[in-house]
Amino acid sequence: MTQETDFERCATRVSLVSVAGNTALSAFKLVAGILAHSGAMISDAVHSASDVFSSFIVIIGVKLSVRAADREHPYGHERFECVAAIILSVVLAMTGLLIGYRAVETIRAGASGQTAPGLAALVAAAVSIAAKEAMYWYTRACAKRFSSPSLMANAWHHRSDALSSVGALIGIAGARLGYPVMEPIASLVICGFILKAAYDIFHDATEKMVDRACDGETEKRLADCVRAQPEVRGVDRLQTREFGSRIYVDLEISLDGSLSLTEAHAIAEQVHDRIEREFPSVKHIMVHVNPYAEKVISK
């Protein structure tokens, strides 16, 4: 099984679990919010419902990203994952702004006249926190395994929902204790969490769309891997760029200048194959060979 096939299966499984979980959770929170007269819980239900849409976006983005290269896209389709992550960030931001707008309207209208939320809203908030944290860690594990920006965006969508449920829990508890303004204030806090998550997702996805280099630690490990090849005298240049969830590497190495073209080519292929074995996220490597020259220090 190729890495692309394994990734597609894992991402689809995680997304379908998210769809089922969020559908049930949003319905549960919506009913609890209506029965308990809790605006914060209804807002939280809307947030969970948006996760259902997000999961379908992830499925579509992943299926497009793992398609084989073709004439129009000779470098593959991995950036469709970044496009999916950007769409998710916009949906997340719109959800947060809607929740914030409703909270401000409630405060302006006067929260003191509102009915205190019932116990069902507190129970729903506690259940939501546990369920969304479980979804976050489940989705995050697959995202980390395949360095997937769209799955990581969806994981943070789950985490932002868990945080919003914490805010809802505090607001509902405050309203039940006689401070009704706490509930719309909690919705504003929820709005802030959601907008922060949306910005982080958008920023990460756009960075990967513009050929951002890998982090310093990854580049150091790549260079150490190349130097471990006995025939390599030095690494003259190492450039990397992130292409969706995959990495492209441009490499220049120094070899003994007396080697034949055939021998130098064979060593370059060994370096290429070694990087692919040790770094599964690397999709393409270009290796250029330079003749090694001793540095002469003038006296």
N, C-alpha and C positions, 0 to 999 in steps of 0.2 A: 504494500500500500504506500503510495507516494505521500509526501508531507502535505501537499495541497488537498488530496482526498481525505486524509486524516483530519486536517483542519476543518474542511467543509462539514464533515460528519459531526465533529465535536461542536462546532459553532451552531449548526442546525439543531442539535439535541439541546444545547444550552438555551437557545432562543425559544424553542417550543416549550420547554419547561417554564421559561419566563412568561410566555404568553398565557399558559394555563394558570400559573400562580397569580399573575397580575389581574387576570380576568376575575378569578374568584375573590381576590383580595379587594379589588376596587368595588365589586358588587357588595361585598360584606361591609366595607367602610361607608359606602353610600347609604345603604339601608340603616346602618347604625347612626350615621350623621343625621338622617331625616328623622328617625324615631327619637333620637336624643336631642334634637334641635341644636346641633353643633355645626356652625359654619366652618370651623377649622377642620372638622373631620370630613365634611363635604369637599372642602378644598383639597384635602389629602387624598380623597377618593379620585378626584380629577387628575391629580399627579400620578397615581397608580395606573389610571386608564391610559395616560399618555405613554406609559411604559409598554403597553401592549402594541401600540403603533410603532414604538422604537424597536421592538424585537423583530417586527416584520421588516423594517428598514435594514436591520442587521443581516437578516437572512438573505435579502435581495443583494445587499452589498457584498457579502461573502461569496455568494454564487457567481456574481460577476467577476470578482477579484481573482478567483481560482481558474478562470478560463485560460486556455493555452494561448500563447502569443500568436498573432496572425499578421497579415500584411499591413493592415492599418495600425496595429499595436504591436510592433516587433519586440518591445521590451515587456510585454505582458499587460495585465489589467489590475495589478495590485492597488493602484491608486483609487479604484472604485471604493475600497474600504475607507479611505480618507474622505471621499465624497459622502459616504454613508454617515461617518462620524460628524461631519459638518452639518448635515441635515438633522441629525439627532440633537446637536447643540442648539440649532435654531428652534426646534420643537420644544426643547427643554426651556429655553429662554422665554418663549411665548407663553408656556404654561406658568412659569414663575411670575411674569408680568401680569397675567390675568388674575392670579391669586393675590398679588400685591394690590392691584386695582380694587378688587372686591373688599380687601381688608381696609383700605383707606376709605372707601365709601361707607363701610360699616362704622368706622370711627367717627367720620363726619356726621353720620346720621344719628349718632349717639348710642353707644353700646350699652348704656345703663338700663335701657328699656327692654333689653333682650331677655329671653327665658334662659335660665341657667341650664347648661347641657346635662343630659342624663348620664347615668353610670355606664350605659352601653357604649358611649363615645370613648370613655376611658379604657374599657376593655378592648375596643377596636384598635385604639392607638397602641396599646401594649402588644397585641397580636401582630400589628403591622410592623412594629420595630423588629420583633424576632424574625418574622418572615422575610422582610426586605434585607436584613443583615445576612440571613442564610443565602438569599439569591445573590447578594453582592459577592460573597466569598466563593460561591459556586461558579459564577460568571468570571470572576477575576482569575481563578485558577486556569481556566481555558485561555483567557486573554494573555496571561503571562507566559503560558506554555508556547503559544504561537506568535507572541509579540503583536497582537491584533489591536489596532487603534479603535475599530468599531466595537469590538467586544468590550474593550476597556471603557469606552464611552458608555456602553450599556450598563456595565458594572457600576460606574459612578452614578448613573441614573438611579440604580437601585439604592446606592448609599445615600444619595440626596433625598430619596423617598423615606429612608429610615430616619435621617436627620429631621426631615419635616414632620415625621410622626412623633419624634421626641418633642419638637416644638409644640405640636398639637396637644400632646399629653400634658405638658406644663400649662398651656393656655386653658385647656379644659378644666384641669384641676384648680387653677386660679379662679376661673369663672364659677365653679361649684362652691368655692370658698367665699364668694361674695364680691369678686372683682371681675365683672363681665368684660371690661376692656382688655383683660389679659388674652381673651380668645382672638380678637382681630390682631392684637400685637403679635401673638404667636404666628398668625398667618403671614405677617410682614417678615418675621424672622425666617419662616419657611421660604418666602420669596427670595430673601438674601442668599440662603443656602443654594437654592436652585440656580440663581443667576451666576453665582461663583462657579458651580459645577459646569454650567453651560460655557462660560468663558474658558475654563481650563481645557475642556474637550475641543472647543473651536481652535484655541491656540495650538494645541498639540497636533491636530489634524492639518492645519495650514502649514505648520513648520515642516511636516513630512511631505507636503505637496510641493515644497520649494527646495527639495534636495538638501535637507539638513544633514550634516555629518553625524556619525554615531558619537556616542559619549566617549570621553577620553579613555575610560577603563576598557571598553570594547576594542578601541583602536590599539591600545597597548597589548592586549591579549592577542590580537591579530598579528602584530609585529613580532611578538615573542614566538608565536607559532611558526612564522616564516623563518626566523633566525634559528629555530631548532632543526631545520633542514641542514645537514652537515656541509653540503657543498655551497651554501649561501654565505658569501663574504660580508654582505651588508644589505640593509634596506634603504634604498636611496629616496624613495617616495612612497607614501601610503595615503591614499585618499578614499574616503567612504561617503556614501550617501544613502539615506533611507528612502526606499521606494515602497510606500505603503507599509506593509508588515515585513518586507524583505530588505536585504542590504546588498548594495553593489560596491565592489572594491576595485580600485585602480592601483596597481602595484608595480614598482620598479625595483629590481634586485640586482646586486652585483655578483658576478661569477668570475671564476678564473678565465682570463682573456685567452688562454691557450686552448680552451676547450673547443671542440668542433661544434658546428651549428646543430648537428643531430644531438650531441651530448647536452648542450645548453637547453635545447628544446625539451629534452626528456626531463631535465631537472625542473624547468619551469612548470611542466605538467605535474610533477610530483608535488610541487608547492601548491598548485591549484587544487589538486585532489585532497591534499592534507587539510587545507582551509575548509573545503566543502564538508569533509568528515567531521571536523571539530566544531564547525559553526553552521548548524542546520539552517539558520535564518539567512545565510548568504546565498543569493540566487545566482549572481554573475561575478566572475573575477577576470580581470584583464591583467596579465603578467607580462611586463616588458623587461628584457635582460640587458644589462650594461656590463661592459668589461671592467673588471676590478682593477683599480689603479692605486698603488701605495701613495700615501700623502707624503710629499717631500717637504721637510721643514728646513727652511733656509737659515744658515748660521749668521 
